[in-house]
Amino acid sequence: MDLPFNPELFGININIHLILEYLAFFIAYRYYVFLRKRSTDVINSNNRLSIILGAALGALIGSRLVGFLENPLIEFTLKNAITLLNTKTIMGGLFGGLLGVELAKKIISEKQSSGDLFVFPIILGIFIGRIGCFLSGINEFTYGKVTTSAFGMDLGDGLLRHPTSLYELFFLIFLFIALKTVNNRLQLKNGDLFKIFMLSYFGFRFCIEFLKPNVFYTIGLSSIQILCVICWLYYSKFIASLLLGKH
């Protein structure tokens, strides 16, 4: 199969990435509903709905803000403005969603941690979306640098590049299994599973960014890597408690 993968249906070119993106949202939400029915949720339905809405709004704003920061010097034209509105990144969505949830919880005075139920649906959703990124090849800015390593693949421009989306798919499988094992074997505090997920995923993305042809850097880091550092600082107390064995 050649990349980018551009299937046709009845003579119409299908945007496989967009289809898988919508499918990711749908399946992840259904998986969340399934998990919530099987668990004892300490948060009532009304507050849970408010939290989901806060997460959705925060993710919408965060994904597009960080997407813009990945390419801040773009010339402002009507065409580019439309492109910017459609530009988004899962990293901004995750951190924006986190902030949206915290704001929603303050508004409704909800004290309980709410993230653990979202962990596995989020991983599943990212996994499905990354399949779309991989199939899109160089049409999506998720490809890697040119490489001479054995992992190099032609993603559509005739050059052997790091298939960073494929790397992420393998990492997400590992992360899903690892967090399932930890969740089943250890007595984690409410909210800890989500924190471990965020630190793990943002740690992976910090490293994988070095394999991408990023252009805009601040203090030697890309905008995504700076966001990763901000996430680590946000959870610094949790990290310290783990390192000191006080958790």
N, C-alpha and C positions, 0 to 999 in steps of 0.2 A: 504493500500500500504506500503510495506516494503522499508526502506532506507538502503543503497543507491539504487536508482531506476536504474536498468540496463536493458532497453528494448532490445529485439532482433528483427531483421528483416531479414527474409530468413536465419536464423541461424547465422547472424552476430551481434555481440554485439555493440550496439549503444552508443556512448559517448553523452549522453543527455546534459551534461553541455556545451560541445563544440558546439553542434548544436544550443543551445539557445544563446550562446555567439555570434555566427555569425549572428543569427536572430536578436539579439539586435542591432548590428551595422547597419544592413540593414533597419530595421523598424525605428530606431532613425534617420537615414539619410533621409529616405523618409518623416518622420514627419517634419524634419527641412526644406526640400524643400517645403512642403505644407505650413508651417508657413511663409516662406520667400515670397512665391507668394501672400499671403494674407496681407502682411505688406508692409510698405514703408521703404525699407532698405536704410539708408543714406550712405552705403558703396557700391561702384560700384562692378560689377561682378568679374572683374579681381583681385581687391584687396581682395574681399571676398574669392576667390579661393586660393590666397596666404595665407590668414589667416587660412583657413581650412588645407592647407598643413603644415603650421607651427604647428598647433594644433596636427595634426596626428603624425608628427615627434617627437614633444615634449612629447606627450602621450606615444609613443612607447618606448622612452628612459626612461622616468620617471617611467613608470609602471614596467619595468624590474629592474631598479636601486633600487627602494624601495622594490620590491619583493625580491631582493638579500639581502638587508639590514635587512629584516625580519628573515633571516637565514644566517648570515654572516660567521659562523664558519663551514660551510659545507665542507667536505673533497673534495679536487679538484681531480676529476677523469673525464674521458671522459663521463661516464654515468651521473655524477652529473653536468658536464658542459652543457650537453644537457638539463637536468632538469632545470638548472638555466636560460637557454635561453627561456624556456617555462613558467618560473615563472613570474607572473605579478600581479599587484594590481591596482584596480580602483583609489585608492587614489593617487598613484604615477602618474597614467595616467592623472588625473584631474589637479594636480599641474604642472606636466611636460607640459601638453597641454597649461596651462595658460602661462607658461614661453615661450613656443614655439610661441604662438600668439603674445606676447609682442615683441619678437625678430623679428618676421615677420613684424609687424607693423612698427617697427623702420626702417627696411630695405626698405620698400615701402613708408615710410613717411605718414602712415595713422594715423590720430589724433583721429578719432571717436572711441568710445567704441564699441566693437563687440560681447560681450558675451551674451546679452539678448536673441538673437534668438536661442542660443544653450541650454538654461536652460531646457525647457520642453522636448526636444528630449533627453537630457542627462539623465533626471530623468526616462524617459520611458525606455531608453537603460539599465540603471542600474537595473531597476525593472525586466526586462526580464532576464538579466544575473543572478540576485539573485535567480530567480526561479530555474535556473540550479544549483546554489550553494546549495540550499536547497535540491533538489532532489538527489544531489551527496552525501549527508550525510557526513560521516567522510572521504570520498575520497577527499574532498576539505578542505583546512585549513581555513574554515569560520565558523566552529562549535564552540559551547561555552563550558564552564567548566561544570563539573558534578554538578548537583543541586538537592536539595530535594524539590524545589518549585513545585507548581501545573503546571508550564509551561514546566517542563522537558519532553524531548522526546528522544526516542531511535533512534539515527541517524545512527545506523549500528554496534555499538560495544557492545550492550547489556546494556549500561549505560544511565541513564537519564541525558541529557545535555540541556543547554540553546540553543534553536534553534535560534541563533543570525541572521541567514539569514531571518528567518520568521519575527523576530522583525523588521528587516530593511525593509521588504516588506510593513509592516503596516506603518512604518514611512514615506516611500516614497509616499504612497497614501496620507497621511496627508500633506506632504510637497507640493505635486503637487496641491492639492486643496487650501492650504493656499496661495501659491505663485500666483495661478490663481486669487484668490480673491483680494490679494494685488495689483496685476498688473491691475486688472479691476477697482478698486475703488480709487486708489491713483495715483497721477501724479508723477511717479518716474522719476528721471533723467536717461538719457541714460547710461546704464552700472550698475545701482544700483541693478536691479533684479538679475543679475549674482552674484554680490558681496553678496547679501543676501542669495542666494542659497549656495554659497561656504561656508560662515560662518555657515549656518544652518547644512549642510551636514557634514562638518568637525567637528562641535560641537557634532553631534550625534555619529559620528564614534569615537571621543575621549572618550565618555562615554561608548559605547558598547565594546570597547577594554578591559575594566576591566572584562568583562564576558567571555573573551576568554583565553585559556591556553597558553598565550604567554610565551616564555622562555627567550628571550634576552631583557634586560632592561638597560637603561641609565638614571640616576637620577630618577629611579623608574618608567619610562615610556617606552612603546614599541616604535619601530621605527615609527609606524603609528601615535601614539600620539604625538611624537616629530614633525612629519610633520604637524599635526594639529596646533601645537603651532606656527610653522613657517608660516603657512597660516594666522593665526590670526595676527601675527606681520606684515605680508605683507599688510594686510588690516587695520592696526592699525589707520591710519588717518581717514578712513571711520567709524570705530567703535567709535572713539573719537567724530566725528561730530554727530553721532547718539545719543551718551550719553549726549552731550552738547546741543542737540536740534538745531544744526546749519545746519542740512541737510534738 
